[in-house]
Amino acid sequence: MKGTAILFQEQNVIFIVDVDHSIYEEIKEQCGCEHCTCMLESKKVNFGSVSPVFWHEDEVDWDYGY
């Protein structure tokens, strides 16, 4: 199942669209760590410290806001 992972940092919000739920679970397990990492498009990405993390199963309607 694909969806959107929403990551919150101290002053930023990161949206990762069209990712598998397993990626979200991998990031969720690392909440609170200094270096939250995962593989996206065959590249290791370091998001730094994130907390909390949310999942939105359907596509996000960016014109409407969710």
Phi, psi and omega per residue, in radians:
M1 nan 2.384 3.141
K2 -1.932 2.713 3.136
G3 -2.984 -2.724 -3.113
T4 -2.079 2.214 3.037
A5 -1.665 2.320 -3.115
I6 -2.030 2.009 -3.082
L7 -1.918 2.326 3.112
F8 -1.903 2.264 3.020
Q9 -1.975 -3.073 -3.097
E10 -0.975 -0.821 -3.095
Q11 -2.245 0.210 -3.093
N12 -2.334 2.730 2.980
V13 -2.193 2.257 -3.123
I14 -1.995 2.271 3.071
F15 -1.919 2.167 3.065
I16 -1.959 1.910 -3.028
V17 -1.669 2.666 3.049
D18 0.986 0.840 3.093
V19 -2.016 2.707 3.089
D20 -1.199 2.637 3.126
H21 -1.058 -0.504 3.132
S22 -1.097 -0.591 3.085
I23 -1.140 -0.772 3.089
Y24 -1.016 -0.798 -3.134
E25 -1.081 -0.694 3.127
E26 -1.091 -0.759 3.120
I27 -1.196 -0.730 -3.120
K28 -1.027 -0.662 3.119
E29 -1.127 -0.395 -3.082
Q30 -1.722 0.099 3.140
C31 -0.944 2.340 3.130
G32 1.571 -0.274 3.079
C33 -1.288 2.698 3.130
E34 -1.237 -0.517 -3.075
H35 -2.262 1.566 3.093
C36 -1.451 2.023 -3.081
T37 -2.195 2.697 3.016
C38 -2.801 2.927 3.112
M39 -1.661 2.125 3.060
L40 -2.225 2.166 3.134
E41 0.895 0.817 3.087
S42 1.140 0.345 3.101
K43 -2.224 2.445 3.073
K44 -1.417 2.141 -3.093
V45 -1.985 2.306 3.106
N46 -1.870 1.998 -3.133
F47 -1.598 -0.023 -3.071
G48 1.307 -2.569 -3.127
S49 -1.548 2.180 3.092
V50 -2.242 2.526 3.058
S51 -3.112 2.236 -0.144
P52 -1.479 -3.099 3.125
V53 -2.251 2.392 3.125
F54 -2.184 2.803 -3.127
W55 -2.158 2.357 3.050
H56 -2.154 1.931 -2.995
E57 -1.183 -0.698 -3.104
D58 -1.506 2.987 3.066
E59 -1.158 2.588 3.111
V60 -1.541 2.250 3.054
D61 -1.530 1.679 -3.019
W62 -1.161 -0.453 3.101
D63 -1.236 -0.618 -3.115
Y64 -1.547 -0.553 3.087
G65 2.045 -0.240 3.048
Y66 -2.871 nan nan
